[in-house]
Amino acid sequence: MALSLQDIIPHLNAEIHGNISSKEIDLVSIDSRSMQNNEHTLFFALSGPNYDAHSYIYELIERGVRNFVVHYIPANVELKANFFVVSDTKLALQKFAEYYRNLFSFPVIGITGSNGKTIVKEWLNFLLSPDFNIIRSPKSYNSQIGVPLSVIATNEMHNLGIFEAGISTVGEMNALQKIIKPTIGLLTNIGSAHDEGFDNIGEKIKEKLQLFKDVDVLIYHKNRTIEQFLPSIGIQITSLGTKRRTFNWSFKDKEADVFISKNSVLDKTLLKIDYKKQSFEVKVPFLDDASVENAIQCLMVLLHFGYNFETIENRMNLLYPVEMRLKVKNGINNTTIIDDSYSSDFQSLKIALDFLESQNQHKKKTLILSDIFQSGLSNEELYARVSQLVISNKINRVIGIGETISQYKSKFVNCTTFNSTADFISAFEDLTFENETLLVKGARSFEFEKIVVLLEEKTHETVLEINLNAISHNLSFYKSKLKPSTKLMVMVKAFGYGSGGFEIAKLLEHLQVDYLGVAFADEGISLKISGIKTPIMVLNPENTSFRAIIQFQLEPEIYCMKGLNAFLKITEEKKLKNYPVHIKIDTGMHRLGFEEEDLPLLIETLKNTPSIEVKSVLSHLATSDDLENHDFATQQIALFERLSRQIMDELQINPIRHILNTSGISNFGESQYDMVRLGIGLYGISNDEKEQKYLENVGTLKSVISQIRTIEKNESVGYGRKFVAIQSMKIATIPIGYADGISRLWGNEIGYVMINNQKAPILGSICMDMLMVDCSGINCTEGDKVIVFGENPSVKEIAKKTHTIPYEILTSISQRVKRIFYRE
């Protein structure tokens, strides 16, 4: 992109404040945290109920950004940059993308549906890239914001677009249709995802079909329900050769344009294709129905483009599982690995570098990068731009792998190159990797997964996968319940509720929460040592930890006179001024806190203590999740109001007040005060079943099958012969047990795991390091993945059946279980 402001501004319908003469834009940004923002950036200041990018404009100006699309101009910056004032910055971004899309006239494939959009898009890119220079949505950028950003990445060298569009309610697709403006439509399927945004399935179908109202051809799985809505977008079911037509396929209806039959052959599916009175066969390397259907959608596009049967057969046989996630893993020698080893294009590199910054755990940063494909740029310009990204993101070292990037080694400072992955592996012993963050990013053909294996810390095969997108989603959900002025503390105590303390804290800092909360000083110290700068409150400090709390600039909760006096003694000894503390009031929990009779002495002591400052006054609800005890909670809130007001009035201070936890946010929203404390809700757990459906699962505990054996009638399984077979059966051993945090109460056929989407009951007693399951009737082999908990079984289900609470299930997972953090 290289556009002048004079060309852009007319399409924004903006009021201009500043000088736009001879200004050129080559980057559009909505993320104030991106290190790629510069003087050639056009920044759209998006805002919502609980965020406002206008707040970061001053900081962006300090970093060189000079052009902003805004809803209003913040104070004290009006003369420091160019501002284009619009009524709605999101709409302005969409209008800009619509204008930019109209600068190009090549074919564009628009994909929508309930599932499979991203996989189909990536497979189409793989299948068509030998013949086209493709611009496509990076990752799963298919939203009202993601689609404009995807389209804006187009350049003059591209000659085919593949964009996906996702919606969650009515009225959204019209804007995406104008931005993508597809000439070829592809409908993957209509499932249950986002059903809550529509009154019925018909409304959902009509909304999704809006993407295709101007396409030349619509490709879809032949379906009467879909077809009854096609006239609403001006498409008739027509024969081949008609200008605006449908192109459909079916397993059952021989009247479809393409009729398909299928059979399983070992680990592949054999498809027999009947098309235009001809037949041919294609093998795809999948057995599951979803992957086979996604592959057929791609095959239909190849047929539409007129590929010969031999080419289709050869390319379809090479399809592969799509990895859509950026993963964070522990590496050798105190390194952190960001694994993005399955794609290498310019847009996804920019996204990966932003992710690197959000999860950067070390001062030193290394980029391991393969040749970049399909940029639409000359190699000279491409690697010049990559070099600028490296500089902007303060990458300390680049390791380039590939013949092309090796030719442009001179464009990078501190760069080592290898012609192939094999050459890198051969030299691995002579390379040094320690105390650094490593972004591993390569095209699939370079097989960078082999590099990740070398770099990854070796642990056993049970892992807890943490979905960072889900954490961001859940945070946004609870923020949507807050008043704009309400601050947010997020709890990361107990190793981030079992999910991983530092990694979660780093993400929350990137998302700019106001406070982090830990239980004990050592948790906070660990975060500070790791580089967390967000204020950290220690909720249960021991007196012996006060000196360390001060040393690492943590903020203690003070809950009794003994603790207050001990802390004051140290602050006065160190001659500190206004050190922040948080005063805890007991309003009925009777765990920690000053009671009403303690207040006179507390207030008198605080009146004469310049060494500390009361940063906040807080309490804790005992029954916020139990509406049967609603009256008790309201009594606590009333008492908190009275006692906190007494402290404020007598000390003439205005501290932050907070009493609500996760359930309190949902059930007592009128009592948000100045701040709330979000705990288990961030990790996808709610006590309200209606609310639960709006949260996303954060943690998935996975393992593998170590061994499969057959036992006969009357043979037993496990310690104590707690299970005895009544018939011949197949059992699988899974390498996870109570030392990993799996309660023994979950054994003896009460609990189960999921193997290939089927329930496998746990047999006998759970052992320290293993458990055994019944896998009779399940098509599985040794090495297959096992879901211990996640979507199914859920943590809530396990907690209910083992007579405990989700907190205990989550926090019990041993730290010997490797955590893998990923972003979709």
C-alpha positions in Angstrom: 0.0 0.0 0.0 1.2 3.5 -0.9 -1.6 6.0 -0.9 -1.7 9.7 -0.5 -3.9 11.3 2.2 -5.6 13.4 -0.5 -6.9 10.1 -2.1 -8.0 8.6 1.2 -9.8 11.4 3.0 -12.7 11.8 0.6 -13.8 8.3 1.3 -13.8 8.8 5.1 -16.3 11.6 5.1 -14.1 13.3 7.7 -13.6 16.8 9.0 -9.9 17.6 8.5 -7.7 19.2 11.2 -4.2 19.6 10.0 -2.1 19.6 6.8 -2.5 16.7 4.4 -0.4 17.9 1.5 2.1 15.3 0.1 1.5 12.8 3.0 1.9 9.2 2.0 0.4 6.2 3.9 1.8 2.7 3.7 0.3 1.2 6.9 -3.1 1.1 8.5 -3.2 0.3 12.2 -5.8 -0.1 15.0 -3.3 -1.4 17.7 -1.6 1.3 19.7 0.8 -1.4 21.1 2.2 -2.4 17.7 5.8 -1.5 17.4 5.3 -1.2 13.6 3.4 2.1 13.9 5.4 5.0 12.3 5.2 8.3 10.5 3.5 6.6 7.5 0.8 5.0 9.6 -2.9 6.0 9.4 -4.2 5.1 12.8 -7.9 4.4 13.3 -8.8 5.1 17.0 -11.5 2.5 17.6 -13.5 2.7 20.8 -16.1 0.6 22.5 -17.9 0.3 25.9 -14.7 -0.4 27.8 -11.8 0.7 25.6 -10.9 3.9 23.8 -7.8 4.1 21.6 -8.0 7.9 21.7 -6.4 7.5 25.1 -3.1 6.4 23.5 -2.9 9.1 20.8 -0.4 11.2 22.7 1.9 8.1 23.2 1.6 7.3 19.4 2.5 10.9 18.5 5.6 10.5 20.7 6.5 7.4 18.6 6.2 9.2 15.3 2.6 8.6 14.2 1.1 11.7 12.6 -2.2 10.8 11.0 -5.3 9.7 13.0 -8.9 8.9 12.2 -10.8 9.8 15.4 -14.2 10.4 16.8 -12.9 13.3 18.8 -9.5 15.1 19.3 -8.1 14.5 22.8 -6.9 17.5 24.8 -3.4 18.8 24.3 -2.6 17.1 21.0 -4.6 19.0 18.4 -1.7 20.8 16.9 0.7 17.9 17.1 -0.7 15.7 14.3 -3.3 15.5 11.5 -6.8 14.4 12.7 -9.7 13.3 10.6 -12.8 13.5 12.7 -15.6 11.1 11.8 -18.8 10.0 13.6 -17.8 6.3 13.8 -14.1 5.2 13.4 -15.0 1.5 12.8 -17.4 2.5 10.0 -14.6 4.8 8.6 -12.2 1.9 8.6 -14.7 -0.2 6.7 -15.4 2.6 4.2 -11.7 3.0 3.6 -11.3 -0.8 3.0 -14.3 -0.7 0.6 -12.6 2.1 -1.3 -9.3 0.2 -1.3 -10.9 -3.0 -2.5 -12.4 -1.2 -5.5 -8.9 -0.3 -6.7 -8.4 -3.9 -7.8 -10.3 -6.0 -10.3 -9.0 -9.6 -10.0 -11.2 -12.5 -8.9 -12.0 -12.8 -5.2 -13.2 -15.9 -3.4 -15.5 -15.0 -0.5 -16.0 -17.7 2.1 -18.5 -17.9 4.9 -20.3 -20.6 6.9 -20.4 -21.8 10.5 -17.3 -23.9 10.4 -14.3 -24.7 8.2 -13.8 -21.2 6.8 -10.2 -20.8 7.8 -9.2 -24.4 6.9 -10.8 -24.0 3.4 -9.1 -20.7 2.9 -5.7 -22.1 3.8 -6.1 -25.2 1.7 -7.3 -23.1 -1.3 -4.2 -21.0 -0.9 -2.0 -24.1 -0.9 -3.9 -25.6 -4.0 -3.9 -22.4 -6.1 -0.6 -20.8 -5.1 1.4 -22.5 -7.9 -0.6 -20.5 -10.4 -1.7 -17.3 -8.6 -0.2 -14.6 -6.4 -2.8 -14.7 -3.6 -3.8 -12.3 -1.0 -5.8 -13.9 1.8 -7.1 -13.3 5.3 -4.3 -13.9 7.8 -5.1 -16.4 10.4 -8.9 -16.1 11.1 -9.3 -12.4 10.4 -13.0 -12.6 9.5 -14.7 -10.0 11.7 -16.0 -6.5 11.2 -12.5 -5.3 12.0 -10.5 -8.3 10.7 -12.0 -8.3 7.2 -11.0 -4.6 6.5 -7.5 -5.2 7.7 -7.2 -8.3 5.5 -8.3 -6.5 2.4 -6.1 -3.5 3.0 -3.1 -5.8 2.8 -3.7 -6.2 -1.0 -1.1 -4.8 -3.4 -0.7 -4.4 -7.2 1.1 -7.8 -7.7 -1.8 -9.9 -6.3 -4.1 -11.5 -8.9 -6.5 -13.6 -6.6 -8.1 -12.9 -3.3 -9.4 -15.4 -0.7 -11.2 -13.8 2.2 -13.4 -15.3 4.9 -16.3 -13.5 6.6 -17.7 -14.4 10.0 -20.8 -12.9 11.6 -22.5 -13.3 14.9 -25.8 -11.6 14.4 -28.1 -9.9 11.8 -27.0 -6.8 10.0 -23.3 -7.5 9.9 -22.8 -9.2 6.5 -23.7 -6.2 4.4 -20.6 -4.3 5.4 -18.3 -7.3 4.9 -19.8 -7.9 1.4 -19.0 -4.4 0.3 -15.4 -4.8 1.5 -14.7 -8.3 0.1 -16.9 -7.8 -3.0 -16.4 -11.5 -3.9 -16.8 -12.7 -7.5 -16.8 -16.4 -6.4 -18.9 -17.4 -3.3 -18.2 -20.5 -1.2 -20.5 -21.5 1.6 -18.9 -24.1 3.9 -21.9 -25.2 6.0 -24.5 -23.8 8.4 -24.1 -25.1 11.9 -24.8 -24.1 15.5 -22.0 -21.6 16.0 -23.3 -18.2 17.1 -26.9 -19.4 17.1 -27.6 -17.0 20.0 -27.3 -14.0 17.6 -30.2 -15.2 15.5 -33.9 -15.9 16.1 -33.9 -19.0 13.9 -31.9 -20.9 11.4 -33.6 -19.2 8.4 -32.5 -15.8 9.7 -29.0 -17.0 10.0 -28.9 -18.5 6.5 -30.3 -15.3 4.9 -27.7 -13.2 6.7 -24.8 -15.3 5.6 -26.0 -15.5 2.0 -25.8 -11.7 1.8 -22.1 -12.1 1.2 -22.9 -13.7 -2.2 -25.5 -11.3 -3.6 -23.2 -10.1 -6.4 -21.1 -13.2 -7.1 -20.8 -14.7 -10.5 -21.0 -18.2 -9.0 -21.9 -19.7 -5.7 -20.3 -23.0 -4.6 -22.1 -25.0 -1.9 -23.1 -28.4 -0.7 -26.6 -29.0 -2.3 -29.2 -28.5 0.3 -32.9 -27.7 -0.1 -32.9 -25.5 3.0 -30.2 -23.3 1.5 -31.7 -23.3 -1.9 -35.1 -21.9 -0.7 -33.2 -18.7 0.4 -31.1 -18.2 -2.8 -33.7 -16.1 -4.6 -33.5 -13.6 -1.8 -30.0 -12.6 -3.1 -31.0 -12.8 -6.7 -29.4 -16.3 -7.4 -31.4 -18.9 -9.2 -30.4 -22.6 -9.4 -29.1 -22.6 -12.9 -27.2 -24.8 -15.3 -23.6 -24.5 -16.3 -22.9 -21.8 -18.7 -25.3 -19.3 -17.2 -23.5 -16.1 -16.1 -24.8 -16.0 -12.5 -25.2 -19.5 -11.4 -24.8 -22.0 -8.6 -22.2 -24.8 -8.6 -23.2 -27.5 -6.2 -22.2 -31.0 -5.1 -23.8 -33.8 -3.2 -23.3 -37.3 -1.8 -27.0 -38.1 -2.3 -28.6 -36.0 -5.0 -27.5 -37.1 -8.5 -29.0 -34.0 -9.9 -26.2 -32.0 -8.3 -23.5 -30.5 -10.6 -21.0 -32.8 -9.0 -22.0 -36.1 -7.6 -19.5 -37.7 -5.1 -19.3 -41.1 -3.4 -16.7 -41.9 -0.8 -14.9 -44.8 0.8 -12.2 -45.2 3.5 -8.9 -46.6 2.4 -6.5 -47.1 5.3 -5.9 -43.5 6.6 -7.3 -41.8 3.5 -10.7 -41.1 2.0 -11.2 -42.1 -1.6 -13.6 -39.8 -3.5 -15.2 -40.8 -6.8 -16.1 -37.6 -8.6 -18.8 -37.6 -11.4 -18.7 -34.3 -13.3 -19.8 -33.4 -16.8 -20.5 -37.0 -17.6 -16.9 -37.9 -16.7 -15.5 -39.7 -13.6 -12.2 -39.5 -11.8 -10.9 -40.4 -8.3 -9.2 -38.3 -5.7 -7.7 -39.4 -2.4 -7.6 -37.0 0.5 -5.5 -37.7 3.6 -8.3 -37.5 6.1 -11.1 -39.7 7.5 -13.2 -37.4 9.5 -16.4 -36.0 7.9 -15.5 -32.3 8.5 -12.1 -32.5 6.8 -13.5 -34.5 3.9 -16.3 -31.9 3.4 -13.8 -29.0 3.6 -11.6 -30.8 1.0 -14.5 -31.2 -1.3 -15.3 -27.5 -1.1 -11.7 -26.9 -2.3 -12.0 -29.5 -5.1 -15.1 -27.6 -6.3 -13.1 -24.4 -6.7 -10.5 -26.3 -8.7 -13.2 -27.6 -11.0 -14.6 -24.1 -11.4 -11.2 -22.8 -12.4 -10.9 -25.6 -15.0 -8.0 -27.6 -13.6 -7.5 -31.0 -15.2 -8.4 -34.1 -13.3 -4.7 -35.2 -12.9 -3.7 -31.9 -11.4 -6.6 -32.0 -9.0 -5.8 -35.5 -7.9 -2.1 -34.8 -7.3 -2.7 -31.6 -5.3 -5.6 -32.8 -3.2 -3.6 -35.8 -2.1 -1.1 -33.3 -0.6 -3.5 -31.5 1.7 -2.4 -31.3 5.3 -3.8 -30.5 8.8 -3.9 -26.8 9.2 -2.3 -25.3 12.3 -4.1 -22.0 13.0 -2.5 -21.2 16.3 0.6 -19.3 17.5 1.9 -21.4 20.4 4.1 -20.4 23.3 6.4 -23.1 24.6 9.2 -23.5 27.1 12.5 -24.0 25.3 16.0 -25.2 26.1 18.3 -23.0 28.2 15.7 -20.7 29.6 14.3 -19.8 26.2 10.7 -19.2 25.2 9.5 -20.4 21.8 6.7 -18.8 19.8 5.9 -21.6 17.3 4.4 -20.3 14.0 6.1 -23.0 11.9 3.5 -23.6 9.3 3.1 -20.3 7.4 5.4 -17.6 6.0 3.8 -14.6 4.4 4.3 -10.9 5.0 0.9 -10.2 6.7 1.2 -13.2 9.1 4.8 -12.2 9.9 3.5 -8.8 11.1 0.9 -10.5 13.3 3.4 -12.9 14.7 5.8 -10.0 15.6 3.0 -8.2 17.4 2.3 -11.4 19.3 6.0 -11.8 20.1 5.8 -8.4 21.8 2.7 -9.2 23.8 4.4 -12.4 25.1 8.0 -11.3 25.1 9.6 -12.8 28.2 13.3 -11.9 27.7 15.2 -8.9 26.7 16.8 -10.7 23.8 14.7 -11.6 20.8 15.6 -13.9 17.9 13.6 -14.4 14.7 14.1 -17.7 12.8 12.5 -17.0 9.4 12.1 -19.0 6.1 11.8 -17.6 2.7 8.5 -15.6 2.4 6.1 -16.5 -0.3 3.2 -14.7 -2.1 4.0 -11.2 -0.8 3.1 -9.6 -4.1 6.3 -7.6 -3.9 9.7 -7.9 -5.6 12.2 -9.7 -3.4 14.2 -6.5 -3.1 11.2 -4.6 -1.7 9.9 -7.5 0.3 13.1 -8.1 2.3 13.6 -4.4 2.7 10.2 -4.3 4.4 11.0 -7.3 6.5 14.2 -5.6 7.6 12.1 -2.6 8.7 9.8 -4.9 10.7 12.8 -6.4 12.4 14.1 -3.0 13.3 10.7 -1.7 14.5 10.2 -4.8 16.7 13.8 -4.5 18.1 14.8 -8.1 17.1 18.3 -8.8 18.2 19.1 -11.6 15.8 17.8 -13.0 12.6 18.4 -16.6 11.4 17.2 -16.9 7.8 16.6 -20.2 6.2 16.1 -20.5 2.4 18.0 -19.7 -0.7 16.1 -16.4 -1.3 16.4 -14.9 2.2 20.1 -15.9 2.1 20.6 -13.7 -0.9 19.3 -10.7 1.1 21.3 -11.4 4.3 23.0 -7.9 4.0 19.7 -6.2 4.7 19.6 -7.5 8.3 21.9 -6.6 11.2 23.3 -9.7 13.1 21.9 -12.2 10.6 23.0 -15.8 10.0 21.5 -17.7 7.0 21.2 -21.3 5.8 20.1 -22.5 2.5 17.9 -25.2 4.0 16.4 -26.5 7.2 18.7 -29.5 7.0 21.7 -27.1 6.9 20.4 -25.4 10.0 19.9 -28.7 11.8 23.4 -29.8 10.9 24.8 -26.6 12.4 22.6 -26.6 15.5 25.2 -27.8 17.9 27.4 -24.8 17.0 24.5 -22.2 17.6 23.7 -20.7 21.0 20.2 -20.3 22.2 19.7 -19.2 25.8 17.8 -16.6 27.9 15.9 -15.3 24.9 12.5 -15.4 23.1 12.5 -17.2 19.8 9.9 -16.6 17.1 10.0 -19.6 14.7 8.2 -18.7 11.5 8.4 -20.7 8.3 6.5 -21.9 5.3 5.2 -25.4 5.6 7.6 -26.7 3.0 10.6 -25.8 5.2 9.4 -28.3 8.0 10.2 -25.9 10.8 8.5 -28.3 13.2 11.8 -30.1 13.2 13.5 -26.9 14.5 10.9 -26.6 17.2 11.5 -30.1 18.4 15.2 -29.3 18.7 14.5 -26.1 20.7 11.7 -27.3 22.8 12.2 -28.3 26.5 11.6 -32.0 26.7 8.8 -33.0 29.1 6.3 -35.8 29.2 3.5 -35.9 26.6 0.7 -34.5 28.8 0.2 -30.8 28.2 -2.3 -28.1 29.3 -3.1 -25.9 26.3 -4.1 -22.3 27.1 -6.1 -20.4 24.6 -5.0 -16.8 24.8 -7.8 -15.7 22.5 -10.3 -17.2 24.9 -8.8 -15.2 27.8 -9.0 -12.0 25.7 -12.6 -12.9 24.9 -13.6 -13.6 28.5 -11.9 -10.4 29.6 -13.9 -8.4 27.1 -17.1 -10.1 28.1 -16.7 -9.0 31.7 -15.5 -5.6 30.7 -18.7 -5.1 28.7 -20.6 -5.3 32.1 -18.6 -2.5 33.6 -19.1 1.3 33.5 -16.4 3.1 31.5 -14.9 4.5 34.7 -14.7 1.2 36.5 -11.1 -0.1 36.9 -10.3 -3.8 36.6 -8.1 -6.0 38.7 -7.5 -9.5 37.4 -6.4 -12.3 39.7 -3.4 -14.3 38.6 -2.8 -16.0 42.0 -2.2 -19.7 42.3 -0.1 -19.9 39.1 -2.9 -18.1 37.2 -5.6 -20.5 38.5 -3.4 -23.3 37.2 -3.1 -21.8 33.7 0.4 -20.2 34.1 1.1 -17.0 36.0 3.6 -15.0 34.0 2.2 -15.8 30.6 -1.3 -14.8 31.6 0.0 -11.7 33.4 2.0 -10.7 30.3 -1.2 -10.9 28.1 -3.2 -8.9 30.7 -0.6 -6.3 30.8 -0.7 -6.1 27.0 -4.5 -5.7 27.3 -3.9 -2.9 29.8 -5.8 -4.1 32.9 -5.4 -1.7 35.9 -4.2 -4.2 38.5 -3.0 -7.8 38.9 -3.8 -9.7 42.1 -1.8 -12.4 43.8 -2.2 -14.2 47.1 1.4 -14.2 48.4 4.5 -12.0 47.9 6.5 -14.7 46.1 4.0 -14.9 43.3 4.2 -11.1 42.8 8.0 -11.1 43.1 8.2 -13.8 40.4 6.1 -11.6 38.1 8.1 -8.5 38.8 11.4 -10.3 38.2 10.0 -11.5 34.9 9.4 -7.9 33.8 5.7 -7.2 34.6 5.1 -3.5 35.2 1.4 -3.4 35.9 0.7 -2.7 39.6 0.4 -5.9 41.6 -1.6 -6.2 44.8 -0.6 -8.9 47.3 -3.8 -10.1 49.0 -2.5 -12.2 51.8 1.0 -10.9 52.7 2.8 -12.3 55.6 4.6 -9.8 57.9 8.0 -11.5 57.1 7.5 -10.6 53.4 7.1 -6.9 53.8 10.7 -6.0 53.1 10.6 -8.0 49.9 7.3 -6.4 49.0 8.8 -3.0 49.2 12.0 -4.1 47.4 10.0 -5.3 44.4 7.4 -2.5 44.6 4.4 -4.7 45.3 1.4 -3.3 47.0 0.2 -5.1 50.2 -3.3 -5.6 51.4 -3.4 -4.6 55.1 -6.0 -6.4 57.1 -5.1 -6.1 60.8 -3.4 -3.7 63.2 -0.5 -6.0 63.8 0.3 -6.1 60.1 -0.2 -2.3 59.7 2.2 -1.6 62.5 4.8 -4.0 61.2 4.6 -2.5 57.7 4.7 1.1 59.1 7.8 0.3 61.1 9.6 -0.7 57.9 8.4 2.2 55.8 9.4 4.7 58.5 12.7 3.0 58.9 13.3 3.3 55.1 12.0 6.9 55.2 9.4 6.1 52.5 6.7 8.6 51.4 3.1 7.6 50.3 3.9 3.9 49.8 0.6 2.4 48.4 -1.3 0.0 50.6 -4.8 -1.5 50.4 -7.0 -1.6 53.5 -9.2 -4.7 53.8 -12.5 -4.5 55.7 -14.3 -7.6 57.0 -18.0 -7.2 56.2 -19.1 -10.8 56.9 -16.7 -13.2 55.2 -14.8 -13.5 58.5 -11.6 -14.5 56.8 -9.3 -11.4 56.8 -10.0 -7.7 57.4 -10.6 -4.9 59.9 -13.9 -5.1 61.7 -16.1 -2.1 62.6 -14.7 -1.9 66.2 -11.2 -1.7 64.8 -11.9 1.4 62.7 -11.2 4.1 65.3 -7.7 2.9 66.0 -7.1 2.2 62.3 -8.1 5.7 61.3 -6.1 7.3 64.1 -3.0 5.4 63.1 -3.5 6.3 59.4 -3.9 10.0 60.2 -0.2 10.2 61.3 1.4 8.0 58.7 3.0 10.0 55.8 5.1 7.0 54.9 2.0 5.2 53.4 -0.9 6.1 51.2 -4.3 4.3 51.3 -4.5 3.4 47.6 -7.7 1.4 48.0 -10.3 0.1 50.5 -11.8 -3.3 49.8 -13.9 -6.1 51.1 -15.0 -9.5 49.9 -18.5 -11.0 49.3 -19.1 -14.4 50.8 -22.2 -15.3 48.8 -22.0 -13.4 45.5 -22.6 -16.6 43.6 -25.5 -17.8 45.7 -28.7 -15.9 45.0 -30.5 -17.6 47.8 -28.2 -15.6 50.1 -28.8 -12.4 48.1 -29.9 -10.5 51.3 -26.6 -11.4 53.0 -24.6 -10.0 50.1 -26.6 -6.8 50.1 -26.0 -6.4 53.8 -22.2 -6.8 53.2 -22.3 -4.2 50.5 -24.3 -1.8 52.7 -21.8 -2.3 55.6 -18.9 -1.8 53.2 -20.4 1.5 52.0 -20.8 2.7 55.5 -17.4 1.7 56.8 -15.4 2.7 53.7 -17.2 6.0 53.8 -16.2 6.5 57.4 -12.6 5.9 56.5 -12.8 8.3 53.6 -14.5 11.1 55.5 -12.3 10.9 58.6 -9.1 10.7 56.6 -10.3 13.1 53.9 -9.1 10.7 51.2 -10.6 9.4 48.0 -9.2 5.9 47.5 -10.3 3.2 45.0 -13.1 1.1 46.5 -13.8 -2.5 45.4 -15.9 -5.4 46.7 -17.1 -7.4 43.7 -15.5 -10.6 42.5 -16.5 -12.5 39.3 -19.9 -13.5 40.4 -20.4 -10.1 42.0 -19.8 -8.4 38.6 -22.7 -10.4 37.2 -25.1 -10.4 40.2 -24.4 -7.0 41.9 -23.4 -4.8 39.0 -24.8 -1.7 40.7 -22.1 -2.0 43.3 -19.0 -1.8 41.1 -17.6 1.2 43.0 -14.3 2.2 41.5 -12.9 -1.2 40.7 -13.9 -4.9 40.4 -11.8 -8.1 40.8 -12.1 -10.6 38.0 -11.0 -14.1 38.9 -12.2 -17.5 37.7 -14.5 -15.9 35.1 -11.4 -14.9 33.1 -10.6 -18.6 32.8 -14.0 -19.5 31.4 -15.9 -20.5 34.5 -19.2 -19.0 35.6 -21.7 -20.1 38.3 -24.5 -18.8 36.1 -25.5 -21.3 33.3 -26.9 -18.5 31.1 -23.7 -16.6 31.4 -21.5 -19.7 30.9 -22.5 -20.0 27.2 -21.0 -16.5 26.5 -17.6 -17.6 27.9 -14.9 -19.5 26.0 -13.0 -22.5 27.3 -9.4 -21.5 28.2 -7.6 -24.6 29.2 -7.6 -28.0 27.5 -5.7 -30.8 29.2 -4.3 -33.3 26.7 -2.4 -36.5 26.8 -1.8 -39.5 24.5 -2.4 -43.2 24.5 0.7 -45.0 25.8 -0.5 -48.5 25.3 -3.5 -50.5 24.2 -4.2 -54.0 25.3 -7.1 -56.5 25.4 -8.2 -58.0 28.6 -10.5 -61.0 29.0 -13.5 -61.7 31.2 -12.7 -61.7 35.0 -9.4 -59.9 34.5 -8.9 -56.7 36.5 -7.5 -53.3 36.0 -5.4 -51.2 38.4 -4.6 -51.2 42.1 -6.9 -53.2 44.3 -8.8 -54.8 41.4 -11.4 -52.1 41.7 -12.5 -52.9 38.1 -13.1 -56.5 36.9 -14.1 -57.1 33.3 -17.4 -58.9 32.6 -16.4 -59.5 29.0 -13.4 -59.2 26.7 -12.6 -55.5 26.2 -9.9 -53.1 24.9 -8.2 -50.8 27.4 -5.8 -47.9 26.9 -3.3 -46.5 29.3 -2.9 -42.7 29.5 0.3 -41.1 31.1 -1.5 -38.8 33.6 -2.5 -39.4 37.2 -3.1 -37.9 40.6 0.5 -36.5 40.7 -0.6 -34.4 37.7 -3.6 -33.2 39.6 -6.3 -35.7 38.5 -8.5 -36.5 41.5 -8.8 -40.2 42.4 -12.5 -39.4 42.8 -12.7 -39.1 39.0 -11.8 -42.8 38.6 -13.8 -46.0 38.9 -16.1 -45.3 35.9 -17.3 -42.0 37.4 -15.1 -40.0 35.0 -14.0 -40.3 31.4 -11.7 -38.9 28.8 -12.3 -38.2 25.1 -10.6 -40.2 22.4 -11.3 -39.3 18.8 -14.5 -37.5 19.9 -15.8 -40.6 21.9 -16.1 -41.1 25.6 -13.7 -43.6 27.2 -14.7 -44.3 30.8 -11.9 -44.4 33.4 -11.5 -47.9 34.8 -10.4 -48.7 38.3 -8.4 -46.4 40.5 -6.4 -43.5 39.1 -2.7 -44.2 39.6 0.0 -41.6 40.5 1.2 -41.2 36.9 -1.3 -43.1 34.8 -4.9 -43.9 34.3 -6.7 -46.6 32.3 -9.8 -46.3 30.1 -12.2 -48.5 28.2 -11.6 -47.8 24.5 -13.7 -50.8 23.3 -15.5 -49.7 20.2 -13.3 -46.6 19.6 -11.1 -46.6 16.5 -7.8 -45.6 18.1 -4.1 -46.5 18.1 -1.2 -45.9 20.4 -0.1 -42.3 20.2 -3.6 -40.9 19.6 -4.5 -37.7 21.4 -6.6 -37.8 24.5 -8.7 -34.9 25.9 -8.7 -35.1 29.7 -10.7 -31.9 30.1 -11.7 -28.9 28.0 -14.9 -28.5 26.2 -15.9 -32.1 27.1 -15.6 -33.1 29.8 -15.7 -29.6 31.2 -14.0 -28.5 34.4 -17.5 -27.8 35.8 -18.7 -31.3 35.1 -15.6 -32.8 36.7 -16.1 -30.6 39.8 -19.7 -31.5 40.1 -19.1 -35.3 39.9 -16.2 -35.2 42.3 -18.1 -32.9 44.8 -15.7 -30.0 44.7 -15.5 -26.6 42.8 -13.9 -25.7 39.5 -11.2 -23.7 41.3 -9.8 -26.9 42.9 -9.7 -28.7 39.6 -7.9 -25.9 37.8 -5.4 -25.2 40.5 -4.6 -28.8 41.1 -2.9 -29.4 37.8 0.8 -30.0 38.6 3.4 -27.7 37.3 5.2 -30.7 35.8 2.4 -30.6 33.2 3.8 -28.4 30.4 1.7 -25.4 29.6 1.4 -24.4 25.9 0.0 -21.0 25.2 -1.5 -20.3 21.8 -3.4 -17.8 19.9 -5.8 -18.7 17.0 
